[in-house]
């Protein structure tokens, strides 16, 4: 570079001075002279060529000449501004944008006829600040690309909005107060959405518009302004949960010594179940309860374990399941999806009166056959399944004698079509094989608890106080609801205690490690014991149990709220809905009804027109979707 060539140094123009070896001086203006008498300040610095960007090889008069031209070129309506627009139109005339990149010197020569050193800084600044061209730096070379007309309009719009931001926002707030937004106003509503989703507890927009800052009010505002459709379900995110399955994949189950269990075992489940994680069999002497074995891969406090702990459980929403462990792990770890299944098995010895005498825990390989509840009921007298039905009946009777409470309330399976958002309700029929699976799982939980206690293993024990059941209970469904009110909250601890609701002396949940973190944690501990490895200590176990339990309770709340949300969406879409309801509780000024078709409860004021278990027809009234409230009246 020759002396007085124009370069860019520290984002301003500079002139090349004397060379000294591989360095040279550059001179630039720190501050210009002013009319008030302040003198211009110049600075010199020794630099290498890599520290500057060459604008023009020609010889400029001085720094002031560069700055004078730049100031004139920046004026509105200047010749340079007009020439830049003309060249942009010329370059885009054939709509060939692929080869329109120009170096600065080429483009400046097109604009001015030739590139003069004293004009180079001013032309560069106008190109850089123009809407028409985009600057591209490659090393120490400058190129410009003409922008499309659409991009220019977008940039002009943004510049206008920035310049008139206060005025534009004021107009938006007025529209928001009247709940008459324009389509483009959605970009101003992000903080309202964040509040509705519970990711923040403040909303500048709502405050300015005079609305109370609550998630429910934000939800209502988003519905009123049509930013959100009624189908938008905010509850998983509001409760800190993901509505998508975990993504950390489990690798292939490790090779290890396993006991091969002879014969077939049966995974009995609902027809819509996609994650079978338990199977049962009776070999003539022992009841086998086989459970999926993801803990063979998931190590304590690993990343997968931490993710599962943060989720607490698989989140079952009407619109689909968000799994605690990744979707792709099911093929390797669920039972009955492959020819052979790896399991953690509970080999249970029962006494003549049905008491659990002994439980052994084994790592196994099992042949599993999947059955629906309906098919299992059809086969209940078969040689393979009849012993399981007999064991279940005996165990149920044993637990009842010890104070167990069995509650039977009709269940409705609610699903939402992912594409159409259509809401469907399906009554879940009762099958005796469902009772068989339940009793086998209770026995496995009881056996695991006794095994852990016997071997002094810190373990997630589950207990509950014995419910105080009144001597006289109503008949029918009303009695079942009264029983439900008597149940005590469950406790999770490292110290075993009785579970009064189940009628067992000690208990733990170990039968769903694919979908409950507490079960996975129990499996991790049992496997460590079987392998002679270090166990999780009591304090750490208690901490992880508590974290998983808190997340699981949030998951349950999200499921309840989501179910109510979609039920109300259905009623909003069917405002003429009527349906049958059963009176399950009566007070002087109110009555509780169970709506059979929806699986929903509602309170209606006034004295009930029917006795307990009597039926009435209800019609839907006012629906408040953001607050999950609906009123019904008797037809």
C-alpha positions in Angstrom: 0.0 0.0 0.0 1.4 3.4 -1.0 1.5 6.5 1.1 -1.9 8.2 1.7 -3.8 5.1 0.6 -7.2 5.0 2.3 -7.8 2.2 4.8 -10.3 1.3 7.5 -8.8 1.1 11.0 -10.8 0.7 14.1 -14.0 1.2 12.1 -13.0 4.6 10.8 -11.1 5.9 7.9 -7.3 6.3 8.1 -4.4 7.2 5.8 -1.3 5.1 5.3 1.9 6.8 6.4 5.6 5.9 6.5 6.6 2.2 6.4 8.9 0.7 9.0 9.8 -2.8 8.2 6.7 -5.0 8.2 4.7 -2.2 9.9 3.6 1.2 8.8 2.0 4.3 10.3 -1.7 5.0 10.0 -3.2 8.4 10.8 -6.8 9.0 11.7 -9.1 11.7 13.2 -10.1 11.0 16.8 -12.4 14.1 16.9 -13.1 16.9 14.4 -12.8 20.6 14.8 -16.0 22.4 15.9 -17.5 25.8 15.3 -17.0 26.5 19.0 -13.3 26.5 18.5 -12.5 22.9 19.6 -9.5 21.7 17.6 -9.4 18.5 15.6 -7.4 15.6 17.3 -5.4 13.2 15.1 -3.7 10.0 16.2 -0.9 7.8 14.7 -0.4 4.1 15.2 2.0 1.5 13.9 0.1 -1.4 12.4 0.5 -4.5 10.2 -1.4 -4.9 6.9 -3.7 -7.5 8.6 -4.9 -4.8 11.0 -6.4 -2.7 8.3 -8.8 -3.0 5.3 -7.8 -1.3 2.1 -10.5 1.0 0.6 -8.5 2.8 -2.1 -4.9 2.5 -3.3 -5.0 6.0 -4.7 -3.5 9.0 -2.8 -5.9 11.0 -0.7 -5.3 14.7 0.2 -5.9 14.3 3.9 -8.3 13.0 6.5 -10.5 16.1 6.5 -11.1 15.7 2.7 -12.4 12.2 3.4 -14.6 13.3 6.2 -15.9 16.3 4.3 -17.0 14.2 1.3 -18.6 11.7 3.7 -20.6 14.3 5.5 -22.0 15.7 2.2 -22.7 12.2 0.8 -24.8 11.4 3.9 -27.1 14.3 3.4 -30.7 13.5 2.4 -31.0 13.7 -1.4 -27.3 13.7 -2.1 -25.9 12.7 -5.5 -24.2 9.6 -4.0 -27.5 8.3 -2.5 -29.2 8.8 -5.8 -26.4 7.0 -7.7 -26.5 4.1 -5.3 -30.2 3.6 -6.0 -29.7 3.9 -9.8 -26.9 1.3 -9.8 -29.0 -1.0 -7.6 -31.9 -0.8 -10.1 -29.5 -1.5 -13.0 -28.0 -4.5 -11.3 -31.4 -6.0 -10.5 -32.9 -5.3 -13.9 -32.5 -8.9 -15.1 -33.3 -10.5 -11.7 -30.0 -12.4 -11.8 -28.9 -12.2 -8.2 -26.6 -15.2 -8.2 -23.6 -13.4 -9.8 -24.2 -9.8 -8.6 -21.6 -9.7 -5.9 -19.3 -6.8 -6.4 -16.0 -5.8 -4.8 -16.1 -2.3 -3.2 -13.8 -0.9 -5.8 -15.8 -2.3 -8.7 -19.1 -1.0 -7.2 -17.7 2.4 -6.3 -16.4 2.8 -9.9 -19.9 1.9 -11.2 -21.5 4.5 -8.9 -19.1 7.4 -9.5 -17.6 6.5 -12.9 -14.2 6.1 -11.2 -13.1 5.5 -7.6 -11.3 8.6 -6.2 -9.4 8.3 -3.0 -11.0 11.3 -1.4 -14.5 9.9 -2.1 -13.8 6.3 -1.0 -14.8 6.6 2.6 -18.0 8.5 1.9 -19.1 6.0 -0.8 -18.3 3.1 1.5 -20.3 4.6 4.4 -23.3 5.2 2.2 -23.2 1.7 0.7 -22.8 0.1 4.2 -25.7 2.1 5.6 -28.0 1.8 2.5 -31.0 -0.4 2.2 -30.0 -1.4 -1.3 -26.7 -3.3 -0.6 -25.4 -5.8 1.9 -21.8 -5.8 3.0 -19.8 -9.0 3.0 -16.3 -9.2 4.5 -13.9 -11.9 3.3 -10.7 -11.6 5.2 -9.5 -8.1 4.5 -11.6 -7.6 1.4 -15.0 -5.9 1.1 -17.8 -7.0 -1.2 -21.4 -5.8 -1.6 -24.4 -7.8 -2.7 -27.6 -6.0 -4.0 -30.6 -6.8 -1.8 -34.0 -7.9 -3.2 -36.8 -5.4 -3.3 -38.7 -7.5 -0.7 -35.7 -7.4 1.7 -35.4 -3.6 1.2 -39.0 -3.1 2.1 -38.5 -5.3 5.2 -35.5 -3.3 6.3 -37.3 0.0 5.7 -40.2 -1.2 7.7 -37.9 -2.2 10.6 -36.2 1.1 10.4 -39.5 3.0 10.5 -40.7 0.9 13.4 -37.5 1.6 15.3 -37.8 5.3 14.7 -41.5 5.4 15.6 -41.4 2.6 18.2 -43.2 4.6 20.9 -46.0 5.8 18.6 -46.5 2.2 17.2 -46.6 0.6 20.6 -49.1 3.2 21.9 -51.4 2.4 19.0 -51.0 -1.4 19.6 -51.8 -1.0 23.3 -55.0 0.9 22.4 -56.0 -2.0 20.0 -55.2 -4.5 22.7 -57.4 -2.7 25.3 -60.2 -3.1 22.8 -59.2 -6.6 21.9 -59.1 -5.8 18.2 -55.6 -6.7 17.1 -54.2 -6.6 13.6 -52.5 -9.8 12.3 -49.0 -8.2 12.6 -49.7 -7.4 16.3 -48.8 -11.0 17.3 -45.1 -10.0 17.5 -45.9 -7.7 20.4 -47.6 -10.5 22.4 -44.6 -12.7 23.2 -44.5 -11.6 26.8 -48.2 -12.3 27.2 -47.6 -15.8 25.9 -44.7 -16.3 28.3 -47.0 -15.3 31.2 -49.7 -17.7 30.0 -47.2 -20.5 29.7 -45.8 -19.8 33.2 -42.2 -19.1 32.0 -42.4 -15.6 33.5 -44.6 -13.9 36.1 -44.6 -10.5 34.5 -45.9 -9.0 31.3 -45.1 -5.4 30.4 -47.8 -5.5 27.7 -50.6 -6.6 30.0 -49.5 -4.0 32.6 -49.5 -1.2 30.0 -52.9 -2.3 28.8 -54.3 -2.4 32.3 -54.8 -6.1 32.6 -54.1 -8.1 35.7 -50.8 -10.1 35.3 -51.8 -13.7 35.9 -51.4 -16.8 33.7 -55.2 -17.2 33.5 -55.8 -13.6 32.4 -53.0 -13.9 29.9 -54.6 -17.1 28.5 -57.9 -15.3 28.2 -56.4 -12.4 26.4 -54.7 -14.7 23.9 -58.0 -16.4 23.3 -60.0 -13.1 23.0 -57.5 -11.7 20.5 -57.3 -15.0 18.5 -53.5 -15.3 19.1 -54.2 -18.7 20.5 -56.8 -21.2 19.4 -59.0 -22.8 22.1 -57.0 -26.0 21.5 -53.7 -24.6 22.8 -52.8 -26.5 25.9 -50.5 -24.5 28.2 -50.4 -26.8 31.2 -47.4 -29.0 30.7 -45.1 -26.0 30.0 -46.8 -24.0 32.8 -45.9 -26.7 35.2 -42.3 -26.9 34.0 -42.7 -30.0 31.9 -41.9 -30.9 28.3 -44.7 -32.1 26.1 -42.2 -34.0 24.0 -40.4 -37.3 24.9 -36.9 -37.4 26.3 -34.3 -37.5 23.5 -31.3 -39.0 25.2 -31.2 -42.5 23.7 -30.5 -45.7 25.7 -27.9 -47.9 24.0 -28.3 -51.6 23.4 -28.8 -53.6 26.7 -25.4 -54.7 27.9 -24.4 -58.3 27.8 -24.5 -59.8 31.2 -25.3 -63.1 33.0 -29.0 -63.7 33.0 -31.3 -66.5 34.1 -33.5 -67.9 31.3 -37.0 -68.3 32.5 -38.7 -71.3 30.9 -42.2 -71.1 29.3 -44.2 -68.1 28.3 -45.0 -65.0 30.3 -47.8 -62.7 29.5 -47.8 -58.9 29.1 -51.5 -58.0 29.6 -52.5 -54.4 28.9 -54.9 -52.1 27.2 -55.1 -52.3 23.4 -53.7 -48.7 23.0 -50.7 -49.4 25.2 -47.4 -48.9 23.4 -44.9 -49.3 26.3 -45.5 -52.7 27.9 -43.2 -52.9 30.9 -44.5 -55.9 32.9 -45.3 -59.5 32.3 -46.5 -62.3 34.6 -46.4 -66.1 34.8 -46.8 -69.0 37.2 -44.6 -72.0 36.9 -46.5 -74.3 39.3 -44.4 -73.1 42.3 -43.5 -69.5 41.9 -45.3 -66.4 40.7 -43.0 -64.6 38.3 -43.4 -60.8 37.8 -41.0 -59.6 35.0 -40.3 -55.9 34.7 -38.6 -54.0 31.9 -34.9 -53.5 32.7 -33.8 -50.0 31.5 -31.6 -49.7 34.6 -29.3 -52.2 33.0 -28.1 -49.3 30.9 -29.2 -46.2 33.0 -26.6 -45.7 35.7 -27.3 -43.7 38.9 -26.9 -40.0 38.4 -26.1 -40.3 34.7 -27.4 -37.8 32.3 -30.4 -40.1 31.4 -31.1 -40.6 35.1 -31.1 -36.8 35.7 -33.4 -36.2 32.8 -35.8 -38.9 34.0 -35.7 -37.5 37.6 -36.5 -34.0 36.2 -39.6 -35.4 34.5 -40.7 -37.7 37.3 -42.8 -39.9 35.1 -44.1 -40.3 31.5 -46.6 -37.5 30.9 -49.8 -39.0 29.4 -51.7 -36.2 27.7 -54.8 -36.6 25.6 -52.8 -35.5 22.6 -50.0 -38.0 23.2 -47.4 -39.3 25.6 -44.2 -37.4 26.5 -42.0 -40.2 27.7 -39.7 -40.1 30.7 -37.2 -42.2 28.6 -36.7 -41.8 24.9 -39.2 -43.3 22.4 -36.5 -45.4 20.7 -35.7 -47.2 23.9 -39.0 -49.1 23.8 -38.0 -51.6 21.2 -35.0 -52.7 23.2 -36.4 -52.5 26.7 -40.2 -52.9 26.6 -41.4 -56.5 27.1 -42.8 -58.5 24.3 -41.7 -56.3 21.4 -38.8 -58.6 20.5 -38.5 -62.4 20.4 -36.7 -62.4 23.7 -37.0 -59.8 26.4 -34.5 -58.8 29.1 -36.1 -58.2 32.5 -35.6 -57.7 36.2 -37.7 -60.4 37.6 -39.3 -61.0 41.0 -39.6 -64.7 41.8 -42.3 -64.8 44.5 -43.1 -67.7 46.8 -46.6 -67.6 48.2 -47.9 -69.5 51.3 -51.1 -71.5 51.4 -53.2 -68.5 52.6 -51.7 -66.3 49.9 -49.1 -64.6 52.1 -45.9 -63.6 50.5 -43.3 -65.9 52.0 -40.2 -65.0 50.0 -39.1 -62.9 47.0 -36.0 -63.4 45.0 -34.8 -60.7 42.5 -33.1 -61.9 39.3 -31.8 -60.6 36.0 -33.5 -62.7 33.4 -34.3 -63.4 29.7 -38.0 -64.1 29.2 -40.3 -65.1 26.3 -43.2 -62.7 26.5 -46.6 -62.9 24.7 -48.7 -59.8 24.6 -52.4 -60.0 25.4 -55.2 -57.4 25.7 -57.3 -57.5 28.8 -60.2 -58.7 26.7 -58.2 -61.6 25.2 -56.8 -62.5 28.7 -60.4 -62.7 30.1 -61.3 -65.1 27.3 -58.4 -67.3 28.3 -58.9 -67.1 32.1 -59.7 -70.8 32.4 -56.7 -71.9 30.3 -54.0 -73.9 32.0 -51.5 -71.0 31.6 -53.7 -68.2 32.9 -56.1 -69.8 35.4 -53.4 -70.0 38.2 -52.8 -66.3 37.8 -56.5 -65.5 38.2 -56.6 -67.7 41.3 -53.6 -66.1 42.8 -55.0 -62.6 42.2 -58.4 -63.5 43.9 -56.6 -64.9 46.9 -54.3 -61.9 47.2 -57.2 -59.5 46.9 -59.1 -61.3 49.7 -56.0 -61.3 51.8 -55.5 -57.6 51.4 -59.2 -56.9 52.1 -58.9 -58.7 55.4 -56.0 -56.4 56.3 -58.0 -53.3 55.7 -57.3 -52.7 52.0 -59.7 -50.3 50.2 -60.7 -51.0 46.7 -62.3 -48.1 44.8 -64.1 -48.6 41.5 -65.1 -45.5 39.6 -65.9 -45.6 35.9 -62.9 -44.6 33.8 -63.0 -42.7 30.5 -60.1 -42.8 28.1 -59.8 -39.3 26.5 -57.8 -38.8 23.3 -57.2 -36.0 20.9 -56.4 -36.4 17.2 -53.0 -34.8 16.6 -54.0 -33.3 13.2 -57.7 -32.5 13.5 -57.7 -31.8 17.3 -60.9 -33.8 17.5 -61.7 -34.9 21.1 -62.9 -38.4 21.7 -64.2 -40.1 24.9 -64.1 -43.9 25.2 -65.4 -45.8 28.2 -62.8 -48.2 29.6 -64.4 -51.5 30.3 -63.6 -53.5 33.4 -61.8 -56.8 32.8 -61.0 -59.3 35.5 -57.5 -59.7 34.0 -56.9 -56.0 34.9 -57.4 -57.1 38.5 -54.9 -59.9 37.9 -52.3 -57.5 36.7 -53.0 -55.1 39.6 -52.6 -57.9 42.2 -49.4 -59.2 40.6 -47.9 -55.7 40.7 -48.9 -55.2 44.3 -47.2 -58.5 45.1 -44.0 -57.4 43.2 -44.0 -54.1 45.1 -44.5 -55.9 48.4 -41.8 -58.4 47.5 -39.3 -55.8 46.4 -39.8 -53.9 49.7 -39.3 -57.0 51.8 -36.2 -57.9 49.8 -34.7 -54.5 50.2 -35.5 -54.4 54.0 -34.1 -57.9 54.5 -30.8 -57.0 52.8 -30.5 -53.5 54.4 -30.8 -51.7 51.0 -31.6 -48.0 51.1 -34.8 -48.0 49.0 -37.8 -45.9 48.0 -40.5 -47.3 50.3 -44.1 -46.1 49.8 -46.6 -46.0 52.7 -50.0 -44.5 53.5 -52.0 -44.2 56.7 -54.9 -46.5 57.2 -58.0 -44.7 56.0 -60.8 -44.0 58.4 -63.8 -45.7 56.8 -67.2 -44.9 58.2 -69.3 -47.9 59.4 -72.1 -47.1 57.0 -71.4 -46.3 53.4 -73.9 -45.5 50.6 -74.4 -48.2 48.0 -73.2 -47.9 44.4 -71.1 -45.2 42.9 -71.9 -42.8 45.8 -70.2 -45.2 48.2 -67.1 -45.4 46.0 -66.9 -41.6 46.0 -67.3 -41.5 49.8 -64.5 -44.1 50.0 -62.2 -42.0 47.9 -62.6 -39.1 50.3 -61.3 -41.3 53.1 -58.0 -42.1 51.4 -54.8 -40.8 52.9 -52.0 -39.2 51.0 -49.1 -41.5 50.2 -45.6 -41.0 51.6 -42.3 -41.8 50.1 -39.4 -42.5 52.4 -36.3 -44.6 53.0 -37.9 -46.1 56.1 -40.5 -48.8 55.4 -44.0 -48.5 56.9 -47.4 -50.1 56.2 -49.6 -49.1 53.3 -53.0 -49.0 54.8 -54.8 -48.4 51.5 -53.3 -51.5 50.0 -53.4 -53.6 53.2 -49.7 -54.6 53.1 -47.0 -54.3 55.7 -44.5 -52.6 53.5 -44.5 -51.6 49.9 -42.6 -50.0 47.0 -43.4 -49.3 43.4 -41.0 -51.2 41.1 -43.2 -52.2 38.2 -42.9 -49.3 35.8 -39.3 -48.2 35.4 -39.9 -47.0 31.8 -42.5 -44.5 33.0 -41.9 -43.7 36.7 -38.6 -42.4 38.1 -39.1 -43.8 41.5 -39.4 -47.3 40.0 -36.3 -46.7 37.9 -34.4 -45.6 41.0 -35.5 -48.7 42.9 -34.2 -50.8 40.0 -30.8 -49.0 40.0 -30.4 -49.9 43.6 -31.5 -53.5 43.3 -29.2 -54.1 40.4 -26.3 -52.5 42.3 -27.0 -54.9 45.1 -27.1 -58.0 42.8 -23.8 -57.0 41.2 -22.1 -56.3 44.5 -21.6 -52.7 43.6 -21.8 -49.6 45.8 -25.3 -48.7 46.8 -26.8 -45.2 46.9 -26.7 -44.0 50.5 -29.8 -43.1 52.4 -29.4 -39.3 52.2 -28.7 -39.4 48.5 -31.6 -41.8 47.9 -34.0 -39.6 49.9 -32.9 -36.5 47.9 -33.4 -38.2 44.5 -36.7 -39.7 45.6 -38.0 -36.3 46.7 -36.9 -34.7 43.4 -38.5 -37.4 41.3 -41.7 -37.4 43.4 -42.1 -33.6 43.1 -41.7 -33.8 39.3 -44.2 -36.8 39.2 -46.8 -34.8 41.1 -46.4 -31.9 38.7 -46.8 -34.4 35.9 -50.0 -35.7 37.4 -51.4 -32.2 37.8 -50.5 -31.4 34.2 -52.4 -34.6 33.2 -55.5 -33.6 35.2 -55.5 -30.0 33.9 -54.9 -31.1 30.4 -57.8 -33.6 30.6 -60.1 -30.9 31.9 -58.8 -28.5 29.2 -59.7 -30.8 26.4 -63.0 -31.7 27.9 -63.9 -28.0 28.0 -62.7 -27.6 24.4 -65.1 -30.4 23.4 -67.9 -28.7 25.2 -67.1 -25.4 23.6 -67.3 -27.1 20.2 -70.6 -28.8 21.3 -72.5 -26.0 23.1 -75.8 -27.9 22.9 -74.3 -30.9 24.7 -76.5 -32.8 27.2 -75.7 -36.0 29.1 -76.5 -38.2 32.0 -75.0 -37.7 35.5 -75.2 -39.6 38.7 -75.7 -38.0 42.1 -72.8 -39.2 44.2 -73.0 -36.7 47.2 -75.7 -34.5 48.6 -75.6 -31.5 50.9 -78.3 -29.1 51.8 -77.1 -26.4 49.4 -75.2 -28.4 46.8 -74.8 -31.8 45.2 -71.9 -33.5 43.5 -72.6 -35.3 40.2 -70.5 -37.7 38.1 -71.0 -37.2 34.4 -70.6 -40.7 33.0 -69.9 -39.9 29.3 -67.2 -37.4 30.2 -65.7 -39.0 33.3 -66.1 -35.6 34.9 -67.4 -34.3 38.3 -69.5 -31.2 38.8 -71.1 -29.4 41.7 -74.6 -27.9 41.2 -76.0 -25.6 43.9 -79.4 -26.3 45.5 -81.0 -29.4 46.8 -80.6 -32.4 44.6 -83.8 -33.5 42.9 -82.8 -37.2 43.2 -81.4 -39.5 45.9 -77.8 -40.7 46.0 -77.1 -42.8 42.9 -80.1 -41.2 41.2 -79.6 -40.0 37.6 -80.3 -36.6 36.1 -79.8 -35.1 32.6 -77.4 -32.1 32.5 -76.8 -29.4 29.9 -73.7 -27.4 29.6 -73.7 -23.7 30.6 -71.0 -21.1 31.0 -67.4 -22.3 30.1 -64.3 -20.5 31.4 -61.5 -22.2 29.6 -58.5 -20.3 31.1 -59.7 -21.0 34.6 -60.8 -24.6 33.7 -64.3 -24.0 35.0 -67.7 -25.0 33.6 -71.2 -24.9 34.9 -74.0 -27.4 34.2 -77.6 -27.2 34.9 -80.2 -29.9 35.3 -82.5 -30.3 32.3 
